[in-house]
Amino acid sequence: MAGLSTRRRHHILFHNSQKLNNMDNQPIKLAHILLVDDNDGDILLTKEAFEECKVKTVISVAKNGKEALDFLFKRGAFADAKRPDLILLDINMPIFNGHEVLQRIKADIELKKIPVIMLTTSSNQKDINEAYENHCNSYVKKPLNIDEFLSAVLKIEEFWLQLTTLSN
């Protein structure tokens, strides 16, 4: 299992590992999240927040819309990419913005089953309306305060990975 230690002595798991074992030696499924964001600081904060979650997660990162679509459609370097259980999608990104990526996800017969949470700094009502018109599952404005950001990610995890039953 590959990983990276952070300064808080936690580990970030990468997507080359699929299962761990619990105390009874039963496999535990890891939740696979595709984080689509071009901001390195937000990527790091999101990963650190998911380390605090109850559900073990594997986070793959795409830094622009094209990379996200290549990952999801298994093109090029992402030919062996695992389908994510959940997508966290920023709006303001290079190449394809979040709205364009969302439209392509929701137009695909298989990908449209994956919940897409718009996680963005935009509070523009036009962006919110467009995201819901394109069938996002939730729209979360990124809080500017670090503690509030971590709390928002924990609430996303609690609802989408603990309470909700996801498609497979």
N, C-alpha and C positions, 0 to 999 in steps of 0.2 A: 504494500500500500504506500503510495507516495504521499508526502505531506510537507507542510511548511510550518515551522514554529513561528509564532508571533511574539512580540515583546511581552505579552501577558501570559506566556507559557501555555498557550492553547495551540491546537493543531487544526489546520485547514486541510480537509481531505480533497483530493483531486479525483476526477472522474474515471480513473483506471481501476477503481475498486468498487464492487457492487454490493457486497454484503459483509456484515460483521456477525459475530456470535454474541448472544446474550449470556446471562449467568447459567442458563440451562443448556448451553451450547446449541441453541436454536438460531437459525439465521435471522438477522434483522435487516430489513430492506432499508436502504438509504434513499432519502428523497433527493431527486436530481433536479436542480434549479439551474435554468439558463438566465444569467444576469446580463442584460444588454445595456451597457452604459459606457460612455467615453471618458468619464471623469475618474481618474485613478483614486482620488480621495474617497469618493462615494463607493467605489468598488471595495476598497479596503474596509471602510466602515460597515458596509453591508455584510461582508464576509465575517468580520468580527462579531457583528450582531448575531448572525446565524450560529456562531460558536456557542452562544449562550442559550440556544434553543434546546428544547427537550427532544426534538426529532433530529437525528443525525442527518446531515445534508452533504451532498456533493454539489459544488458550485462550479459551473462552467461559465466562462466570461467571453462575450463578444463585444468588441469595442466600437462597432459601427453597425449600421443596418445591413450592409452587404455581408459582413461576417456572420451576423445572426441568421440571415437567410441561408447562407452556405452551410452553416451548422445544422439548421433545421431540415434542409433538403439534402443533407449529406453529400455535399459537393466538395471537390478538391481535397484540401487537407483535412476536411471533416467527414470523409467518406465512412469512417467507423464511429461517428458520434452517436451516443446513446440519446434516445428521445427523452427530453426533460419532462418532469411531472408538473412543473410550474415555470412560467416565464415572468421575470421582472423586467419591464421594458421602459426605458427612458424615451422622451419625445425628441429632444433636441440633440441630434447626432449627425455625424458626417455620412455621406454617400446616400443612404436612405434614412429618412427620419422615422421616429417611432410609429407615426400614423401609417406610413407606407408599409412598414414591416407588419403591423397589426392587420392591415387589409389583406396582405398575402397569406398570413397565418390563417385567418378566418375564412379565406377562400378555398383552402385546401381541406379535402374530406377527412384526412387523418389529423392534421395539425390543429384544426379548429376545436378539437376536443380538449386541448391543453389550455388550462386557465391562464389568461394573460392579465397581469396586474400592471397598470401604468404606474410607475414609480418615478416621479418627475418633479422638477422645481416649478413647473408652470402651473399657475393658478388662473390662467386665462380661460374664461368661460367657453370660448371658441374651441380651445384644445380639449376641454372636458367633454363638451357636446360631441365633437368629432370622434373622440375615443369611444364613447358609448354608442354612437351611430355605427361604428365599425366593430361593435360587439366585444369591447374589452370587458373583462369580468369584474374589474374594480379599478378605481382611480385614486391613488394615494399621492398627495403632495408631500414631497420630501421636506421634513422639518429642517430648519437651519440650525437649531440647537442640537448638539451631539446626543445628549440624553434623550431628547424627544425623538430623534432619528432612530436610535437603538430601540426605543419603546415601540415605534411604528413597525419596525421590522419584526419584533417579537410578536406583535399582534397579527401581522400577516402570517407568520409561521403558525401561531395558535389556531387561527381560523382555517387557513388553507391546507395545513399539513396535519393538524390534530382533529379538528371538528369535521371537516369536509371529507367525503369519500371521492377520490379522484378517479378519472377514467384511466384505463391502462392500455 
